[in-house]
Amino acid sequence: MELEPTYIPTNGITLHVMQAGPKSGVPVMLLHGFPEFWYGWKNQIPALVEAGCRVIVPDQRGYNLSDKPKGVKNYRVDELVKDLLGLMDALDYEKVNLVGHDWGAVVAWTLAILHPQRLHRLGIMNVPHPAVMRRFLTHDLEQIRRSWHIFFFQLPWLPERFMSANGWRGAVSALRGSSKIHTFTNEDIARYKEAWSQPGAMTSMINWYRAVIRHMPKLPKEPRVRVPTLMMWGMKDFALTHRMARPSMDYVEEGNLILFPEATHWVQHDEAEAVNHYLVDFIFDKASQIPIR
């Protein structure tokens, strides 16, 4: 399998994008979260290509080799959505299958709510529907406690110092301290450190958290998702309670939820083989093979 690194202008910036698979294949766009980059989908890309997909995996705004505009306001969710719409336009896709994990799922949910005409299908991993997240962040003490990092990241400069000090100890802990013991290898960590070390990267990455508090995304009064949706959730997530998963499906007109009892927040790493199986079946509409849980 050959990975094709490209740089694509969109929404006033340039994104570094990895692509793979036949150009005539079913388009699947994968969106990473914090503190990953395109490499966070390394276990999914080969399986999707083997299934016949054209896989598009951007480093999102502020990450790794993509542009890093200064200023918190440049990391508003609506700007992140515009980045993807522009990327689809640049690649001449009217519609794609969109899959997101962590922050990538936040952007994917929002795009699906506001621009359903641009999606065939939506895949979500370990992030609730935005309306559910807002409800739990204001009314659920357990989730408020779990979300301490969101509030910590609102501070100036200190979060960057914490994450980067002592050879990126804080950032490494964000991965290894919340995952299974062998999920992230030394080789993986070396790749992540290289991405975090790009000039301005960590501030830009943390600015996603700052922007979502200062510039809350505006959603319709009825923020329903009208495209087929598959949610996969690792129940041992350190940051997001699995109690938000089922309420999220109430906002989905057509969807399935798959819970992984032993997986952590990093479900696409922990349960790569199963995730790939369900994802391929979902994209190719093999609904009978997807359990409803």
Secondary structure, DSSP 8 states (H G I E B T S, - for coil): ---EEEEEEETTEEEEEEEES-TTSEEEEEE--TT--GGGGTTTHHHHHHTTEEEEEE--TTSTTS---SSGGGG-HHHHHHHHHHHHHHTT-S-EEEEEETHHHHHHHHHHHH-GGGEEEEEEES---HHHHHHHHHH-HHHHHHTHHHHHTTSSSHHHHHHHHHHHHHHHHHHHTTS-TTSS-HHHHHHHHHHHTSTTHHHHHHHHHHHHHHS-----SS--B-S-EEEEEETT-SSS-GGGHHHHHTTBSSEEEEEETT--S-HHHHTHHHHHHHHHHHHTT-GGGS---
